[in-house]
Amino acid sequence: MPDQSFDLVIIGGGIVGLSTAMHLTSQFPKLRLLLVEKEDHVGRHQSGHNSGVIHSGIYYKPGSLKAKLCVEGAAAMVEFCRAHDIPCQICGKVITAINEEEVPRLQSLRERGVANGIAGLRLLDREELREIEPHCGGVRWLLVPGTGITDYGAVCEKYADLVTLQGGAISLSTEVTSITRGAGETVVETNRGAFATRFLINCAGLHSDRVSRMAAKKPEVRIVPFRGEYYDLVPERTHLVRGLIYPVPDLRFPFLGVHFTRRITGGVDAGPNAVLAFKREGYRRTDFNLRDTAGTFAYPGFWRMAAKYWQSGAAEFYRSFRKHAFVQALQKLLPDLRSSDLIPDGSGVRAQALRRDGSLVDDFQFVCSDNMLHVWNVPSPAATASLAIGREIARMAQKGFGLGSAQMLGAKPARARS
Ligand SMILES: Cc1cc2nc3c(=O)[nH]c(=O)nc-3n(C[C@H](O)[C@H](O)[C@H](O)COP(=O)(O)OP(=O)(O)OC[C@H]3O[C@@H](n4cnc5c(N)ncnc54)[C@H](O)[C@@H]3O)c2cc1C
């Protein structure tokens, strides 16, 4: 027998689950909503271990969900931070072509940014660069003035406060262990009891494919964890970077390449790289989980991806174990950098969805069926885009679950958040 009944259960207290809960509790004040999170705090995984960048939306394919939701979400994020006194700064980003071969790609990136509606993009000459990032190397530069930084851990806390203020419930240290679907009702079993619900939204990040499987929805993808390791610039050398310095990315990959990021909490980070992790929530190089590793290696899509990209993967592993290789990659952006300027910092693990054919899912992916909605792929820039993603998932849930027509939920028209 379930211990309690709800209209809707959301699994996952990361930035995506919380934003979704915040939109739904604002829109449907009588909705009996429960968000369950297995950790003792919200935002413990990807949402609390990232670069803290409010991306502009320049990188993403025009017309994609990523492009649309990132551009909308970035503006909303800045507004949200200002409205709720969360530190945020628009410090701008310089994308750097390190040699002449990269210049056409830098120009294409600018065109992509213009197509995505990003204002103020400007190619810089050396004189102009000196004013903005005097220590940056390379041969040509693109200024993205609207890029910012914030603290996504603090954003998660605020989303959680608003969910509870608006009448939603959040249950921490509550891990979903199984899901049983019945007629008109689903029972979510956890380590802290069972909850019956009419609707379910899966925002379980690094575990979203497993939660789908628990709910008898065979995922079309497998989550493969990629760890991103950071170094910190020592305090005496943080003057080398004023804002954000990024390379021209290889658009075949969803990762942006190692870069320099000024932190809103102070200091400058260098990284992250992207190495295959042997544990889904494995933040150290030595972390290993048999189930996670066997799951990755047993998936045909992994070997198809490895056959295509083994050289890039091997280079990332090499850089992970050899500091001098990491430093060399960074010196292309910042020639004055010395190995002694960098000390190891933390890491984050990205949930990257992979298809059976070996292709990496590029765009955000949400799937709604049978009173359930599964969020399968929300990699970067999902923290930036979280307000727009939450609104989009709430819209899909309203349509897919018929929430708007359920009188008991006291539906009121959607309103924009401040
Ligand atoms: C290294 C790194 C750098 C990044 N940099 C940026 C950046 O600068 N800007 C940007 O916009 N984005 C960035 N991102 C991406 C961004 O952080 C993520 O896309 C976003 O945080 C995803 O949020 P989420 O809620 O889906 O996942 P998560 O934050 O991982 O949340 C999922 C939650 O589900 C919970 N959960 C899982 N299984 C269960 C279960 N069975 N029961 C209960 N709870 C469960 C987990 O404990 C977790 O808290 C970065 C990511 C990484 C890893």
The ligand as a Tripos MOL2 file, in Angstrom:
@<TRIPOS>MOLECULE
LIG
   53    58     1     0     0
SMALL
NO_CHARGES

@<TRIPOS>ATOM
      1 C1         31.6810   19.5950  -15.9050 C.3       1 LIG1
      2 C2         30.3930   20.2500  -16.3340 C.ar      1 LIG1
      3 C3         30.3890   21.5940  -16.7340 C.ar      1 LIG1
      4 C4         29.1970   22.1890  -17.1360 C.ar      1 LIG1
      5 N1         29.1670   23.5480  -17.4000 N.ar      1 LIG1
      6 C5         28.0020   24.1490  -17.6870 C.ar      1 LIG1
      7 C6         27.9250   25.5550  -17.8350 C.ar      1 LIG1
      8 O1         28.8960   26.2730  -17.6280 O.2       1 LIG1
      9 N2         26.7290   26.1090  -18.1910 N.ar      1 LIG1
     10 C7         25.6060   25.3540  -18.4010 C.ar      1 LIG1
     11 O2         24.5680   25.9030  -18.7500 O.2       1 LIG1
     12 N3         25.6350   24.0070  -18.2320 N.ar      1 LIG1
     13 C8         26.7950   23.4030  -17.8600 C.ar      1 LIG1
     14 N4         26.8250   22.0440  -17.6390 N.ar      1 LIG1
     15 C9         25.6100   21.2600  -17.8500 C.3       1 LIG1
     16 C10        24.6250   21.3540  -16.6880 C.3       1 LIG1
     17 O3         25.2820   21.3790  -15.4310 O.3       1 LIG1
     18 C11        23.6680   20.1700  -16.7720 C.3       1 LIG1
     19 O4         23.1820   20.0980  -18.0820 O.3       1 LIG1
     20 C12        22.4780   20.2900  -15.8060 C.3       1 LIG1
     21 O5         22.9580   20.5300  -14.5040 O.3       1 LIG1
     22 C13        21.6320   19.0350  -15.8450 C.3       1 LIG1
     23 O6         20.6920   19.1190  -14.8000 O.3       1 LIG1
     24 P1         19.8120   17.8680  -14.3700 P.3       1 LIG1
     25 O7         18.8270   18.3640  -13.3830 O.co2     1 LIG1
     26 O8         19.3110   17.1830  -15.5910 O.co2     1 LIG1
     27 O9         20.8450   16.8350  -13.7460 O.3       1 LIG1
     28 P2         21.4580   16.6730  -12.2660 P.3       1 LIG1
     29 O10        21.8930   17.9560  -11.7050 O.co2     1 LIG1
     30 O11        22.4870   15.6020  -12.3710 O.co2     1 LIG1
     31 O12        20.2150   16.1790  -11.4190 O.3       1 LIG1
     32 C14        19.6630   14.8890  -11.4830 C.3       1 LIG1
     33 C15        19.2870   14.5140  -10.0740 C.3       1 LIG1
     34 O13        18.5580   13.2830  -10.0840 O.3       1 LIG1
     35 C16        18.8810   12.6060   -8.8830 C.3       1 LIG1
     36 N5         18.5330   11.1830   -9.0450 N.ar      1 LIG1
     37 C17        19.0700   10.3160   -9.9460 C.ar      1 LIG1
     38 N6         18.5340    9.0920   -9.7800 N.ar      1 LIG1
     39 C18        17.6430    9.1840   -8.7730 C.ar      1 LIG1
     40 C19        16.7940    8.2380   -8.1260 C.ar      1 LIG1
     41 N7         16.7610    6.9410   -8.5030 N.pl3     1 LIG1
     42 N8         16.0090    8.6680   -7.1130 N.ar      1 LIG1
     43 C20        16.0310    9.9580   -6.7170 C.ar      1 LIG1
     44 N9         16.8450   10.8940   -7.2740 N.ar      1 LIG1
     45 C21        17.6350   10.5130   -8.3010 C.ar      1 LIG1
     46 C22        20.3570   12.8460   -8.7170 C.3       1 LIG1
     47 O14        20.8110   12.6280   -7.3770 O.3       1 LIG1
     48 C23        20.4970   14.2850   -9.1840 C.3       1 LIG1
     49 O15        20.4830   15.2130   -8.1150 O.3       1 LIG1
     50 C24        28.0020   21.4300  -17.1990 C.ar      1 LIG1
     51 C25        28.0020   20.0910  -16.7750 C.ar      1 LIG1
     52 C26        29.1660   19.5140  -16.3140 C.ar      1 LIG1
     53 C27        29.1260   18.1220  -15.7870 C.3       1 LIG1
@<TRIPOS>BOND
     1     1     2 1
     2     2     3 ar
     3     2    52 ar
     4     3     4 ar
     5     4     5 ar
     6     4    50 ar
     7     5     6 ar
     8     6     7 ar
     9     6    13 1
    10     7     8 2
    11     7     9 ar
    12     9    10 ar
    13    10    11 2
    14    10    12 ar
    15    12    13 ar
    16    13    14 ar
    17    14    15 1
    18    14    50 ar
    19    15    16 1
    20    16    17 1
    21    16    18 1
    22    18    19 1
    23    18    20 1
    24    20    21 1
    25    20    22 1
    26    22    23 1
    27    23    24 1
    28    24    25 2
    29    24    26 1
    30    24    27 1
    31    27    28 1
    32    28    29 2
    33    28    30 1
    34    28    31 1
    35    31    32 1
    36    32    33 1
    37    33    34 1
    38    33    48 1
    39    34    35 1
    40    35    36 1
    41    35    46 1
    42    36    37 ar
    43    36    45 ar
    44    37    38 ar
    45    38    39 ar
    46    39    40 ar
    47    39    45 ar
    48    40    41 1
    49    40    42 ar
    50    42    43 ar
    51    43    44 ar
    52    44    45 ar
    53    46    47 1
    54    46    48 1
    55    48    49 1
    56    50    51 ar
    57    51    52 ar
    58    52    53 1
@<TRIPOS>SUBSTRUCTURE
     1 LIG1         1 GROUP 0 **** ****
